[in-house]
C-alpha cells in the first residue's frame, strides 16, 4: 500500500475558506455569471471606442465601483430600448 504524503494535521488545523495570496477569494459575480451563461448563446463581441464624456459623469460612474464601463453600456442600452422610433 502506498503511503500518503498529505499532512493531515496541517490540513485539519487550516482555517477553511480563508483566501491566500496563491488562491485569492473569487468574486461571487464572476462565479454566478459563469454559471448563468452555461448553455446560452455567446455574448456579442464588444467594440472599443473613444468616447468623450463629462468628467463629473465619468467620476460618478467610477465611484460606483468596479464595472463602471459595463454600467455605462447598460445605461446606453436602456436609453436605446426606451427610445421611440419615429
Protein Blocks (a to p, Z undefined) as FASTA:
>chain_A
ZZdfbdfklmmmpcghiacfklccddfklmmmmmmmgopacddddddddddddfklmmmm
mmnoghklmmmmmmmmmmmmmpccZZ
